[in-house]
Amino acid sequence: MLRWLGFAALGVAGAAALVYVGDWAVFYARGKPQDQIQVTRYMATPLKGHKTEYFYEGTQMTPCAQALFPQDGMDACWYRKRHPLYSENL
């Protein structure tokens, strides 16, 4: 039984690697397609008592990759559209 679980885990890991490599190949074959998404930026500062203070920094356009996974140092556009808040920690 343990042997079959090992084969199943190896198969899942191999399939995930193939999907990522395929996404990377399509991304570069299409010429690194990018888009711009408007995000709201906040700066998070830790305070005493395990509290955090947030400072609004405004909105800005952020580049994103037209791919399934983050590529070329950019988040995927589908992810950035669903998570438009961007927070930086000090």
C-alpha positions as CSV (number, residue, x, y, z in Angstrom):
1,M,0.0,0.0,0.0
2,L,2.8,2.4,0.9
3,R,4.5,1.6,-2.4
4,W,1.3,2.7,-4.3
5,L,1.1,5.9,-2.4
6,G,4.7,6.7,-3.3
7,F,4.0,6.1,-7.0
8,A,0.9,8.3,-6.8
9,A,2.9,11.1,-5.1
10,L,5.6,10.8,-7.7
11,G,2.9,10.9,-10.5
12,V,1.3,14.0,-9.0
13,A,4.7,15.8,-8.7
14,G,5.6,14.8,-12.3
15,A,2.3,16.1,-13.6
16,A,2.7,19.4,-11.8
17,A,6.2,19.8,-13.1
18,L,5.0,19.1,-16.7
19,V,2.2,21.7,-16.4
20,Y,4.7,24.3,-15.1
21,V,7.2,23.6,-17.8
22,G,4.5,23.7,-20.4
23,D,3.2,27.1,-19.0
24,W,6.8,28.4,-19.1
25,A,7.3,27.3,-22.7
26,V,4.0,28.8,-23.9
27,F,4.8,32.0,-22.1
28,Y,8.1,32.4,-23.8
29,A,6.8,31.2,-27.2
30,R,4.1,33.9,-27.1
31,G,6.8,36.6,-26.5
32,K,6.3,37.1,-22.7
33,P,2.8,38.6,-22.9
34,Q,2.2,41.1,-20.1
35,D,-0.7,43.2,-18.9
36,Q,-1.2,46.0,-16.4
37,I,-3.5,45.7,-13.4
38,Q,-4.4,48.5,-11.0
39,V,-3.6,47.5,-7.4
40,T,-4.1,49.3,-4.1
41,R,-0.8,49.5,-2.1
42,Y,-0.5,49.5,1.7
43,M,2.6,49.6,3.9
44,A,2.4,47.5,7.1
45,T,4.3,48.5,10.1
46,P,4.6,46.3,13.2
47,L,3.7,48.0,16.5
48,K,4.0,47.0,20.2
49,G,1.6,44.4,21.5
50,H,1.6,42.4,18.3
51,K,-0.4,45.0,16.4
52,T,0.0,46.3,12.9
53,E,-0.6,49.7,11.5
54,Y,-1.4,50.1,7.8
55,F,-0.5,53.2,5.7
56,Y,-2.4,53.7,2.4
57,E,0.0,54.4,-0.4
58,G,-2.5,54.9,-3.2
59,T,-3.1,52.9,-6.4
60,Q,-0.7,52.1,-9.2
61,M,-0.5,50.0,-12.3
62,T,1.5,46.8,-11.8
63,P,2.7,44.5,-14.6
64,C,1.5,40.9,-14.6
65,A,2.2,37.8,-16.7
66,Q,-0.5,36.3,-19.0
67,A,0.2,32.8,-17.7
68,L,-1.1,30.1,-15.2
69,F,1.9,30.5,-12.9
70,P,4.1,33.5,-11.9
71,Q,6.6,34.0,-14.7
72,D,9.5,36.4,-15.3
73,G,9.3,37.8,-11.8
74,M,5.6,38.9,-12.2
75,D,2.4,37.5,-10.7
76,A,-0.1,35.8,-12.9
77,C,-2.8,38.3,-14.1
78,W,-5.6,36.0,-13.0
79,Y,-4.2,36.0,-9.5
80,R,-3.5,39.8,-9.4
81,K,-7.1,40.5,-10.6
82,R,-8.5,38.5,-7.7
83,H,-6.1,40.0,-5.1
84,P,-5.9,43.7,-6.0
85,L,-4.5,44.7,-2.5
86,Y,-0.8,44.8,-2.3
87,S,0.9,45.1,1.1
88,E,4.6,45.6,1.9
89,N,6.0,44.9,5.4
90,L,8.7,47.1,7.0
